Amino acid sequence: MAGAATTSAQNCLPAATADYDVHFQATWSAATHPDSFPPSPHFSGLLTTSHNAGFSLWAEGGLATTGIEFMAEGGNRSFLSDEVEAAIDAGTALDLVLGGGIGLSPGDVTTHISLDQDHTLVSLTTMVAPSPDWFTGVSGLDLFASGNWVDSLVIDALPYDSGTDSGIDYVSPNADTQPPELIHEITGAPFHNGVEVLPLGTITFTRTSATCVDNDGDDIDDAVDNCAAQANPDQRDSNGDGIGNACDADINNDCAVNFADLADFKAAFTPNPYNADADFDGDGSVNFGDLAVMKATFFNGQSPGPGPSNAPNDCS
């Protein structure tokens, strides 16, 4: 079960990428799940991946892959890692992180994962051990919601049966299931405490990277801002060169601000014929307000030229 996701009240465009800490807090114990509780309860090393809808690590109601079978039955992540690496090569997955496990439950472990706007889903697995083929994790959890990266999200770690072994308790001998069954949540023994099935713990995703970076305060992410050092919320770019008018005194489009541009500016200065490319502040006229932009990149001698722009542009 997913908890309520929190997102920042942020107006700027969302960052192209996001990094998250992933914290697994295991509460599984003889106190929470007393039915036949096993010796040496532990969880295998976490496998976490970010991906898009073109890839599924596992899904409730689907068949287990070879990788899921080996992970759920013995904690082996090698085949599952190969499946993710193939998805990365195909462009349907982005990141693969092999994290630590929990040597004795209750306990906790933290790992991390990176995502981008083409790969906003995250999946995770860890074996419940000892067990025939049981595991917990998340499948295809979307960390991009309501137009932005989720700040934090808490998920119940529920018990699942991979459908590949027919053992009925933690230490049952191997009993290969043929044909395999579908992956399903375990809602009965031995996880039922007589009243309900309690989660095995929680999995918390906490964003560690900025939702977006906006150093000039114009509510446009610096990563895509066509004037990264000058506020221009309208991103006006009259000549279409990828550099906003607010920082583009390069009127003749030669990627330098020099006396040729000054001449073009003087020719457009009110009441002379209007030139939209010389109207840096977008107020409909070329005047002393625009002259300040010209001065910032020419007269003071500091890095004479247009920009900086982080949008694709003709001068990069």
C-alpha atoms as a printed R data frame, in Angstrom:
    type eleno elety resid chain resno      x       y       z
1   ATOM     1    CA   MET     A     1  0.000   0.000   0.000
2   ATOM     2    CA   ALA     A     2  1.335   3.415  -0.918
3   ATOM     3    CA   GLY     A     3  1.300   6.330   1.466
4   ATOM     4    CA   ALA     A     4  0.511   9.858   0.386
5   ATOM     5    CA   ALA     A     5  3.184  11.338  -1.862
6   ATOM     6    CA   THR     A     6  4.439  14.809  -1.036
7   ATOM     7    CA   THR     A     7  5.641  17.290  -3.647
8   ATOM     8    CA   SER     A     8  7.086  20.766  -3.279
9   ATOM     9    CA   ALA     A     9  5.096  23.851  -4.199
10  ATOM    10    CA   GLN     A    10  7.425  24.685  -7.067
11  ATOM    11    CA   ASN     A    11  6.557  26.749 -10.133
12  ATOM    12    CA   CYS     A    12  9.709  26.285 -12.147
13  ATOM    13    CA   LEU     A    13  9.994  23.536 -14.682
14  ATOM    14    CA   PRO     A    14 10.882  20.196 -13.068
15  ATOM    15    CA   ALA     A    15 14.489  19.099 -13.128
16  ATOM    16    CA   ALA     A    16 15.461  16.725 -15.912
17  ATOM    17    CA   THR     A    17 16.794  14.196 -13.379
18  ATOM    18    CA   ALA     A    18 16.143  13.219  -9.778
19  ATOM    19    CA   ASP     A    19 18.053  11.270  -7.138
20  ATOM    20    CA   TYR     A    20 16.415   9.399  -4.272
21  ATOM    21    CA   ASP     A    21 17.471   7.664  -1.095
22  ATOM    22    CA   VAL     A    22 15.628   4.359  -0.661
23  ATOM    23    CA   HIS     A    23 15.243   3.250   2.955
24  ATOM    24    CA   PHE     A    24 13.912  -0.203   3.799
25  ATOM    25    CA   GLN     A    25 12.831  -0.439   7.437
26  ATOM    26    CA   ALA     A    26 12.067  -4.082   8.204
27  ATOM    27    CA   THR     A    27  9.738  -4.747  11.141
28  ATOM    28    CA   TRP     A    28  9.277  -8.475  10.424
29  ATOM    29    CA   SER     A    29  9.734 -10.321  13.710
30  ATOM    30    CA   ALA     A    30  8.261 -13.004  15.944
31  ATOM    31    CA   ALA     A    31  6.218 -10.268  17.589
32  ATOM    32    CA   THR     A    32  4.630  -9.025  14.356
33  ATOM    33    CA   HIS     A    33  4.357 -12.396  12.568
34  ATOM    34    CA   PRO     A    34  4.360 -15.138  15.199
35  ATOM    35    CA   ASP     A    35  3.140 -17.993  12.985
36  ATOM    36    CA   SER     A    36  6.085 -20.443  12.608
37  ATOM    37    CA   PHE     A    37  8.558 -17.569  12.700
38  ATOM    38    CA   PRO     A    38 11.884 -18.844  11.344
39  ATOM    39    CA   PRO     A    39 15.392 -18.755  12.758
40  ATOM    40    CA   SER     A    40 17.837 -16.182  11.340
41  ATOM    41    CA   PRO     A    41 15.227 -13.995   9.623
42  ATOM    42    CA   HIS     A    42 16.846 -11.758   7.033
43  ATOM    43    CA   PHE     A    43 16.443 -10.013   3.673
44  ATOM    44    CA   SER     A    44 18.739 -10.460   0.705
45  ATOM    45    CA   GLY     A    45 20.536  -7.556  -0.929
46  ATOM    46    CA   LEU     A    46 18.202  -5.023  -2.501
47  ATOM    47    CA   LEU     A    47 18.023  -4.655  -6.266
48  ATOM    48    CA   THR     A    48 16.608  -1.310  -7.357
49  ATOM    49    CA   THR     A    49 16.085  -0.026 -10.885
50  ATOM    50    CA   SER     A    50 14.576   3.038 -12.555
51  ATOM    51    CA   HIS     A    51 12.737   2.475 -15.822
52  ATOM    52    CA   ASN     A    52  9.774   3.422 -17.993
53  ATOM    53    CA   ALA     A    53  6.598   1.568 -18.929
54  ATOM    54    CA   GLY     A    54  8.503  -0.402 -21.544
55  ATOM    55    CA   PHE     A    55 10.091  -2.569 -18.848
56  ATOM    56    CA   SER     A    56  8.711  -4.500 -15.882
57  ATOM    57    CA   LEU     A    57 10.981  -5.990 -13.243
58  ATOM    58    CA   TRP     A    58  8.036  -7.868 -11.763
59  ATOM    59    CA   ALA     A    59  4.296  -7.381 -11.490
60  ATOM    60    CA   GLU     A    60  1.579  -8.823  -9.302
61  ATOM    61    CA   GLY     A    61 -0.522 -11.048 -11.553
62  ATOM    62    CA   GLY     A    62  2.368 -11.703 -13.935
63  ATOM    63    CA   LEU     A    63  4.744 -14.632 -14.270
64  ATOM    64    CA   ALA     A    64  8.139 -14.481 -12.605
65  ATOM    65    CA   THR     A    65 11.127 -14.124 -14.893
66  ATOM    66    CA   THR     A    66 14.170 -16.318 -14.376
67  ATOM    67    CA   GLY     A    67 15.730 -13.424 -12.517
68  ATOM    68    CA   ILE     A    68 12.794 -13.063 -10.134
69  ATOM    69    CA   GLU     A    69 12.743 -16.839  -9.541
70  ATOM    70    CA   PHE     A    70 16.418 -16.963  -8.567
71  ATOM    71    CA   MET     A    71 16.095 -13.832  -6.420
72  ATOM    72    CA   ALA     A    72 12.974 -15.047  -4.593
73  ATOM    73    CA   GLU     A    73 14.212 -18.604  -4.027
74  ATOM    74    CA   GLY     A    74 17.816 -17.937  -3.083
75  ATOM    75    CA   GLY     A    75 18.557 -14.212  -3.031
76  ATOM    76    CA   ASN     A    76 20.638 -14.512  -6.220
77  ATOM    77    CA   ARG     A    77 20.568 -11.220  -8.148
78  ATOM    78    CA   SER     A    78 22.805 -12.097 -11.106
79  ATOM    79    CA   PHE     A    79 20.071 -13.157 -13.538
80  ATOM    80    CA   LEU     A    80 17.848 -10.262 -12.499
81  ATOM    81    CA   SER     A    81 20.749  -7.857 -12.971
82  ATOM    82    CA   ASP     A    82 21.234  -9.210 -16.485
83  ATOM    83    CA   GLU     A    83 17.563  -8.561 -17.240
84  ATOM    84    CA   VAL     A    84 17.873  -4.971 -16.072
85  ATOM    85    CA   GLU     A    85 21.133  -4.428 -17.969
86  ATOM    86    CA   ALA     A    86 19.394  -5.634 -21.150
87  ATOM    87    CA   ALA     A    87 16.619  -3.112 -20.499
88  ATOM    88    CA   ILE     A    88 19.210  -0.373 -19.999
89  ATOM    89    CA   ASP     A    89 20.767  -1.283 -23.349
90  ATOM    90    CA   ALA     A    90 17.287  -1.123 -24.913
91  ATOM    91    CA   GLY     A    91 16.603   2.297 -23.380
92  ATOM    92    CA   THR     A    92 13.681   1.153 -21.239
93  ATOM    93    CA   ALA     A    93 15.658   1.269 -17.972
94  ATOM    94    CA   LEU     A    94 18.106   3.878 -16.716
95  ATOM    95    CA   ASP     A    95 19.777   2.883 -13.464
96  ATOM    96    CA   LEU     A    96 20.565  -0.337 -11.603
97  ATOM    97    CA   VAL     A    97 21.715  -0.320  -7.983
98  ATOM    98    CA   LEU     A    98 22.674  -3.434  -6.036
99  ATOM    99    CA   GLY     A    99 22.287  -2.445  -2.406
100 ATOM   100    CA   GLY     A   100 22.876  -4.137   0.885
101 ATOM   101    CA   GLY     A   101 20.524  -6.496   2.649
102 ATOM   102    CA   ILE     A   102 19.385  -6.856   6.252
103 ATOM   103    CA   GLY     A   103 21.328  -9.537   8.051
104 ATOM   104    CA   LEU     A   104 18.851  -9.902  10.891
105 ATOM   105    CA   SER     A   105 15.274  -8.633  10.940
106 ATOM   106    CA   PRO     A   106 14.104  -6.269  12.377
107 ATOM   107    CA   GLY     A   107 16.633  -3.925  10.849
108 ATOM   108    CA   ASP     A   108 17.089  -1.405   8.081
109 ATOM   109    CA   VAL     A   109 19.165  -0.608   5.017
110 ATOM   110    CA   THR     A   110 19.449   2.411   2.723
111 ATOM   111    CA   THR     A   111 20.316   2.490  -0.953
112 ATOM   112    CA   HIS     A   112 19.751   5.037  -3.730
113 ATOM   113    CA   ILE     A   113 18.440   5.378  -7.279
114 ATOM   114    CA   SER     A   114 18.614   7.945 -10.093
115 ATOM   115    CA   LEU     A   115 15.773   8.744 -12.495
116 ATOM   116    CA   ASP     A   116 15.116  11.064 -15.403
117 ATOM   117    CA   GLN     A   117 11.976  12.305 -17.097
118 ATOM   118    CA   ASP     A   118 12.088   9.412 -19.565
119 ATOM   119    CA   HIS     A   119 12.416   6.886 -16.727
120 ATOM   120    CA   THR     A   120 10.216   7.961 -13.806
121 ATOM   121    CA   LEU     A   121  9.284   4.506 -12.496
122 ATOM   122    CA   VAL     A   122 11.170   2.582  -9.822
123 ATOM   123    CA   SER     A   123 11.056  -1.108  -8.921
124 ATOM   124    CA   LEU     A   124 12.774  -2.972  -6.089
125 ATOM   125    CA   THR     A   125 13.084  -6.533  -4.832
126 ATOM   126    CA   THR     A   126 14.542  -8.365  -1.849
127 ATOM   127    CA   MET     A   127 14.061 -11.987  -0.806
128 ATOM   128    CA   VAL     A   128 12.270 -12.797   2.453
129 ATOM   129    CA   ALA     A   129 14.628 -15.371   3.935
130 ATOM   130    CA   PRO     A   130 14.387 -18.133   4.757
131 ATOM   131    CA   SER     A   131 11.428 -18.934   2.498
132 ATOM   132    CA   PRO     A   132 10.498 -21.097  -0.498
133 ATOM   133    CA   ASP     A   133 10.074 -18.223  -2.993
134 ATOM   134    CA   TRP     A   134  8.838 -15.196  -1.092
135 ATOM   135    CA   PHE     A   135  9.949 -11.621  -1.511
136 ATOM   136    CA   THR     A   136  8.944  -8.028  -0.967
137 ATOM   137    CA   GLY     A   137  9.448  -4.856  -2.949
138 ATOM   138    CA   VAL     A   138  7.756  -2.336  -5.207
139 ATOM   139    CA   SER     A   139  6.792  -2.577  -8.863
140 ATOM   140    CA   GLY     A   140  6.625   0.325 -11.301
141 ATOM   141    CA   LEU     A   141  6.214   3.046  -8.677
142 ATOM   142    CA   ASP     A   142  5.963   6.466 -10.367
143 ATOM   143    CA   LEU     A   143  8.016   9.149  -8.604
144 ATOM   144    CA   PHE     A   144  6.909  11.909 -10.977
145 ATOM   145    CA   ALA     A   145  3.429  13.094 -10.041
146 ATOM   146    CA   SER     A   146  1.328  16.200 -10.703
147 ATOM   147    CA   GLY     A   147  3.978  17.582 -13.015
148 ATOM   148    CA   ASN     A   148  6.918  17.323 -10.633
149 ATOM   149    CA   TRP     A   149  9.218  14.960  -8.783
150 ATOM   150    CA   VAL     A   150  7.790  13.493  -5.587
151 ATOM   151    CA   ASP     A   151  9.516  14.747  -2.438
152 ATOM   152    CA   SER     A   152  8.909  11.587  -0.410
153 ATOM   153    CA   LEU     A   153  6.738   8.505  -0.467
154 ATOM   154    CA   VAL     A   154  6.307   5.622   1.994
155 ATOM   155    CA   ILE     A   155  5.275   2.173   0.736
156 ATOM   156    CA   ASP     A   156  4.223  -0.828   2.821
157 ATOM   157    CA   ALA     A   157  6.565  -3.774   2.249
158 ATOM   158    CA   LEU     A   158  4.064  -6.555   1.567
159 ATOM   159    CA   PRO     A   159  4.876 -10.275   1.227
160 ATOM   160    CA   TYR     A   160  4.677 -11.761  -2.281
161 ATOM   161    CA   ASP     A   161  4.911 -15.305  -3.610
162 ATOM   162    CA   SER     A   162  6.821 -15.568  -6.901
163 ATOM   163    CA   GLY     A   163  4.776 -18.627  -7.914
164 ATOM   164    CA   THR     A   164  7.817 -20.785  -8.616
165 ATOM   165    CA   ASP     A   165  7.978 -23.013  -5.499
166 ATOM   166    CA   SER     A   166  5.112 -24.757  -3.717
167 ATOM   167    CA   GLY     A   167  6.566 -24.657  -0.196
168 ATOM   168    CA   ILE     A   168  4.018 -23.660   2.439
169 ATOM   169    CA   ASP     A   169  6.231 -22.429   5.267
170 ATOM   170    CA   TYR     A   170  9.551 -20.686   5.757
171 ATOM   171    CA   VAL     A   171 11.719 -23.818   5.785
172 ATOM   172    CA   SER     A   172  9.810 -26.089   3.403
173 ATOM   173    CA   PRO     A   173 12.010 -28.245   1.157
174 ATOM   174    CA   ASN     A   174 12.291 -27.269  -2.491
175 ATOM   175    CA   ALA     A   175  9.129 -28.091  -4.444
176 ATOM   176    CA   ASP     A   176  9.270 -26.682  -7.955
177 ATOM   177    CA   THR     A   177  5.876 -25.364  -9.063
178 ATOM   178    CA   GLN     A   178  4.878 -26.663 -12.509
179 ATOM   179    CA   PRO     A   179  3.408 -24.935 -14.271
180 ATOM   180    CA   PRO     A   180  4.471 -21.735 -12.492
181 ATOM   181    CA   GLU     A   181  1.767 -19.708 -10.812
182 ATOM   182    CA   LEU     A   182  1.281 -15.967 -11.091
183 ATOM   183    CA   ILE     A   183  3.037 -13.642  -8.669
184 ATOM   184    CA   HIS     A   184  0.605 -12.865  -5.877
185 ATOM   185    CA   GLU     A   185  0.418 -11.185  -2.504
186 ATOM   186    CA   ILE     A   186  0.458 -13.620   0.404
187 ATOM   187    CA   THR     A   187 -2.664 -12.969   2.450
188 ATOM   188    CA   GLY     A   188 -2.661 -16.058   4.656
189 ATOM   189    CA   ALA     A   189 -0.211 -18.229   6.601
190 ATOM   190    CA   PRO     A   190  2.426 -17.714   7.752
191 ATOM   191    CA   PHE     A   191  2.113 -13.928   7.521
192 ATOM   192    CA   HIS     A   192 -1.369 -13.708   9.033
193 ATOM   193    CA   ASN     A   193 -1.172 -12.930  12.737
194 ATOM   194    CA   GLY     A   194 -4.696 -14.135  13.450
195 ATOM   195    CA   VAL     A   195 -6.269 -10.773  12.751
196 ATOM   196    CA   GLU     A   196 -4.620  -9.401   9.633
197 ATOM   197    CA   VAL     A   197 -1.545  -9.570   7.450
198 ATOM   198    CA   LEU     A   198  0.837  -6.921   8.643
199 ATOM   199    CA   PRO     A   199  3.460  -5.465   6.289
200 ATOM   200    CA   LEU     A   200  7.021  -6.671   6.679
201 ATOM   201    CA   GLY     A   201  8.097  -3.054   7.075
202 ATOM   202    CA   THR     A   202  8.158   0.104   4.998
203 ATOM   203    CA   ILE     A   203 10.089   1.325   1.979
204 ATOM   204    CA   THR     A   204 10.613   5.089   1.916
205 ATOM   205    CA   PHE     A   205 11.725   7.103  -1.106
206 ATOM   206    CA   THR     A   206 13.192  10.526  -0.276
207 ATOM   207    CA   ARG     A   207 14.362  12.906  -2.980
208 ATOM   208    CA   THR     A   208 17.914  14.144  -2.368
209 ATOM   209    CA   SER     A   209 18.315  16.319  -5.474
210 ATOM   210    CA   ALA     A   210 16.730  19.689  -6.190
211 ATOM   211    CA   THR     A   211 13.304  19.639  -7.811
212 ATOM   212    CA   CYS     A   212 14.729  22.308 -10.054
213 ATOM   213    CA   VAL     A   213 17.497  24.911  -9.893
214 ATOM   214    CA   ASP     A   214 16.427  28.484 -10.523
215 ATOM   215    CA   ASN     A   215 19.226  30.869  -9.607
216 ATOM   216    CA   ASP     A   216 17.698  33.882 -11.371
217 ATOM   217    CA   GLY     A   217 14.305  33.481  -9.700
218 ATOM   218    CA   ASP     A   218 12.134  33.439 -12.828
219 ATOM   219    CA   ASP     A   219 10.456  30.059 -12.130
220 ATOM   220    CA   ILE     A   220 12.336  28.455 -15.036
221 ATOM   221    CA   ASP     A   221 14.682  25.570 -14.277
222 ATOM   222    CA   ASP     A   222 18.283  26.626 -14.947
223 ATOM   223    CA   ALA     A   223 18.799  23.415 -16.909
224 ATOM   224    CA   VAL     A   224 16.493  24.687 -19.666
225 ATOM   225    CA   ASP     A   225 16.508  28.458 -19.048
226 ATOM   226    CA   ASN     A   226 17.406  30.448 -22.175
227 ATOM   227    CA   CYS     A   227 18.745  33.210 -19.903
228 ATOM   228    CA   ALA     A   228 20.191  31.379 -16.915
229 ATOM   229    CA   ALA     A   229 21.549  34.488 -15.178
230 ATOM   230    CA   GLN     A   230 18.786  36.974 -16.022
231 ATOM   231    CA   ALA     A   231 15.157  36.607 -14.964
232 ATOM   232    CA   ASN     A   232 12.921  36.189 -18.020
233 ATOM   233    CA   PRO     A   233  9.815  34.178 -17.120
234 ATOM   234    CA   ASP     A   234  8.355  34.589 -20.619
235 ATOM   235    CA   GLN     A   235 11.525  33.103 -22.239
236 ATOM   236    CA   ARG     A   236 11.013  35.601 -25.105
237 ATOM   237    CA   ASP     A   237 13.402  34.873 -28.003
238 ATOM   238    CA   SER     A   238 12.469  37.059 -30.965
239 ATOM   239    CA   ASN     A   239 15.212  35.804 -33.306
240 ATOM   240    CA   GLY     A   240 14.781  32.136 -32.376
241 ATOM   241    CA   ASP     A   241 18.478  31.523 -31.666
242 ATOM   242    CA   GLY     A   242 17.853  29.776 -28.337
243 ATOM   243    CA   ILE     A   243 19.054  32.756 -26.286
244 ATOM   244    CA   GLY     A   244 16.388  34.874 -24.627
245 ATOM   245    CA   ASN     A   245 16.145  38.554 -25.501
246 ATOM   246    CA   ALA     A   246 16.761  39.467 -21.861
247 ATOM   247    CA   CYS     A   247 20.409  38.383 -22.212
248 ATOM   248    CA   ASP     A   248 20.923  38.590 -25.971
249 ATOM   249    CA   ALA     A   249 22.472  41.884 -27.072
250 ATOM   250    CA   ASP     A   250 23.929  40.052 -30.080
251 ATOM   251    CA   ILE     A   251 21.605  41.724 -32.535
252 ATOM   252    CA   ASN     A   252 23.432  40.581 -35.678
253 ATOM   253    CA   ASN     A   253 23.672  36.939 -34.476
254 ATOM   254    CA   ASP     A   254 27.432  36.466 -34.770
255 ATOM   255    CA   CYS     A   255 27.683  35.154 -31.179
256 ATOM   256    CA   ALA     A   256 29.558  38.230 -29.950
257 ATOM   257    CA   VAL     A   257 28.435  41.588 -28.629
258 ATOM   258    CA   ASN     A   258 30.509  44.357 -30.239
259 ATOM   259    CA   PHE     A   259 30.358  47.669 -32.067
260 ATOM   260    CA   ALA     A   260 28.353  46.149 -34.922
261 ATOM   261    CA   ASP     A   261 25.583  45.313 -32.463
262 ATOM   262    CA   LEU     A   262 25.854  48.771 -30.915
263 ATOM   263    CA   ALA     A   263 25.280  50.264 -34.358
264 ATOM   264    CA   ASP     A   264 22.212  48.079 -34.869
265 ATOM   265    CA   PHE     A   265 20.976  49.084 -31.425
266 ATOM   266    CA   LYS     A   266 21.380  52.798 -32.174
267 ATOM   267    CA   ALA     A   267 19.500  52.315 -35.457
268 ATOM   268    CA   ALA     A   268 16.556  50.835 -33.569
269 ATOM   269    CA   PHE     A   269 16.592  53.237 -30.620
270 ATOM   270    CA   THR     A   270 13.263  55.050 -30.284
271 ATOM   271    CA   PRO     A   271 12.017  56.936 -32.303
272 ATOM   272    CA   ASN     A   272 13.870  55.034 -35.037
273 ATOM   273    CA   PRO     A   273 12.183  52.017 -36.719
274 ATOM   274    CA   TYR     A   274 11.462  49.269 -34.182
275 ATOM   275    CA   ASN     A   275 13.634  46.127 -34.126
276 ATOM   276    CA   ALA     A   276 12.251  43.368 -31.900
277 ATOM   277    CA   ASP     A   277 15.715  41.842 -31.521
278 ATOM   278    CA   ALA     A   278 16.942  45.056 -29.864
279 ATOM   279    CA   ASP     A   279 13.962  45.169 -27.499
280 ATOM   280    CA   PHE     A   280 15.662  43.156 -24.760
281 ATOM   281    CA   ASP     A   281 13.079  43.774 -22.034
282 ATOM   282    CA   GLY     A   282 10.082  43.181 -24.303
283 ATOM   283    CA   ASP     A   283  8.247  46.391 -23.485
284 ATOM   284    CA   GLY     A   284  7.536  47.201 -27.139
285 ATOM   285    CA   SER     A   285 10.165  49.873 -27.608
286 ATOM   286    CA   VAL     A   286 13.959  50.166 -27.723
287 ATOM   287    CA   ASN     A   287 15.028  52.541 -24.975
288 ATOM   288    CA   PHE     A   288 17.364  53.116 -22.035
289 ATOM   289    CA   GLY     A   289 16.100  49.977 -20.297
290 ATOM   290    CA   ASP     A   290 17.432  47.948 -23.204
291 ATOM   291    CA   LEU     A   291 20.674  49.928 -23.174
292 ATOM   292    CA   ALA     A   292 21.362  48.459 -19.715
293 ATOM   293    CA   VAL     A   293 21.386  44.956 -21.215
294 ATOM   294    CA   MET     A   294 23.768  46.103 -23.930
295 ATOM   295    CA   LYS     A   295 26.070  47.602 -21.301
296 ATOM   296    CA   ALA     A   296 26.047  44.394 -19.215
297 ATOM   297    CA   THR     A   297 27.604  42.354 -22.023
298 ATOM   298    CA   PHE     A   298 29.625  44.954 -23.866
299 ATOM   299    CA   PHE     A   299 30.620  48.176 -22.177
300 ATOM   300    CA   ASN     A   300 31.849  46.599 -18.932
301 ATOM   301    CA   GLY     A   301 34.153  44.188 -20.797
302 ATOM   302    CA   GLN     A   302 33.044  41.116 -18.826
303 ATOM   303    CA   SER     A   303 32.548  38.089 -21.088
304 ATOM   304    CA   PRO     A   304 31.147  40.110 -24.007
305 ATOM   305    CA   GLY     A   305 28.596  37.930 -25.702
306 ATOM   306    CA   PRO     A   306 25.023  36.733 -25.444
307 ATOM   307    CA   GLY     A   307 23.635  34.486 -22.742
308 ATOM   308    CA   PRO     A   308 24.411  32.397 -20.864
309 ATOM   309    CA   SER     A   309 21.671  30.123 -22.162
310 ATOM   310    CA   ASN     A   310 21.173  26.504 -21.134
311 ATOM   311    CA   ALA     A   311 18.623  25.901 -23.872
312 ATOM   312    CA   PRO     A   312 19.853  24.533 -27.194
313 ATOM   313    CA   ASN     A   313 21.154  27.619 -28.958
314 ATOM   314    CA   ASP     A   314 23.103  28.810 -31.985
315 ATOM   315    CA   CYS     A   315 26.134  29.918 -29.961
316 ATOM   316    CA   SER     A   316 26.754  26.815 -27.841
